[in-house]
Amino acid sequence: MHTLTHSFATSATPSAVRAALTTADGIRGWWSRDCDVDEDAHELRFDKGGRTVTMNFRVDQAEDHEVRLTCTANGNPVWVGTTLTWRVAEGTVTLEHAGFAEDQSPPFAMTRDGWPMFVASLEAYLATGTGQPM
């Protein structure tokens, strides 16, 4: 299995990071402007060239120091069954996107190349209250 990892320093509190990852207002601030979010599941929608791509996640854990989501449905099939684990420790936020069966396909490359933009958006959102969601 293959894992993508990204980290950044932040002065945001663990509870502020959790809110950015688990509330509709938080997710709309940095990841997806169009989403439905509750404590058990997230549905994010993205406009990709005039068509809507939907991503569904089950919330496995939502605590101040760790948030874990499992992808249950996605327009990018390499995501289904993968996990997003966000950890907050000592002023650092780390994302591990784990569970990819292979790492050579164009959909995996799109994921690998897309995360830096979204992670930077989360970092900006936590620092300023303004990210760059899609």
Residue pairs with C-beta under 8 A, 6 or more apart in sequence:
1 98
1 99
1 100
1 101
2 98
2 100
2 101
2 102
2 103
2 108
3 96
3 97
3 98
3 99
3 100
4 95
4 96
4 97
4 98
4 100
4 111
4 112
4 115
5 94
5 95
5 96
5 97
6 94
6 95
6 115
6 116
6 119
7 92
7 93
7 94
7 95
8 92
8 93
8 119
8 120
8 122
8 123
9 91
9 92
10 17
10 88
10 91
10 92
10 93
10 123
10 126
10 127
11 91
11 127
12 20
12 93
12 126
12 127
13 64
14 64
14 65
14 88
15 64
16 126
17 64
17 67
17 86
17 88
17 93
17 126
18 62
18 63
18 64
18 67
18 88
19 25
19 26
20 26
20 27
20 29
20 30
20 122
20 125
20 126
21 27
21 62
21 67
21 86
22 37
22 39
22 59
22 62
22 67
23 37
24 35
24 36
24 37
26 125
27 35
27 37
27 42
27 44
27 133
28 35
28 133
29 125
29 129
29 130
29 131
29 133
30 118
30 121
30 122
30 124
30 125
30 131
30 132
30 133
31 44
31 118
31 121
31 122
31 131
31 133
31 134
32 44
32 45
32 46
32 55
32 133
32 134
33 133
33 134
34 44
34 45
34 46
34 47
35 42
35 43
35 44
35 45
36 42
36 43
37 43
39 59
39 62
40 58
40 59
41 56
41 57
41 58
41 59
41 72
42 55
42 56
42 57
42 59
42 69
43 54
43 55
43 56
43 57
44 54
44 55
44 56
44 57
45 52
45 53
45 54
45 55
46 52
46 53
46 55
46 134
47 53
47 134
48 75
53 74
53 75
53 76
54 73
54 74
54 75
55 71
55 73
55 74
55 75
55 76
55 79
56 71
56 72
56 73
56 74
57 69
57 70
57 71
57 72
57 84
58 69
58 70
58 72
59 67
59 68
59 69
60 68
60 69
60 70
60 83
61 67
61 68
64 88
65 87
65 88
65 89
66 85
66 86
66 87
66 88
67 84
67 85
67 86
68 83
68 84
68 85
68 86
69 83
69 84
70 81
70 82
70 83
70 84
71 79
71 80
71 81
71 82
71 83
71 84
72 80
73 80
74 80
76 107
76 110
76 111
77 107
78 100
78 101
78 102
78 105
78 107
78 108
78 111
79 107
79 111
81 99
82 97
82 98
82 99
82 100
83 96
83 97
83 98
83 99
84 95
84 96
84 97
85 95
85 96
85 98
86 93
86 94
86 95
87 93
87 94
87 96
88 94
93 122
93 123
93 126
95 115
95 119
97 111
97 115
100 108
100 111
102 108
103 112
117 132
120 132
121 131
121 132
121 133
122 131
124 130
124 131
124 132
125 131
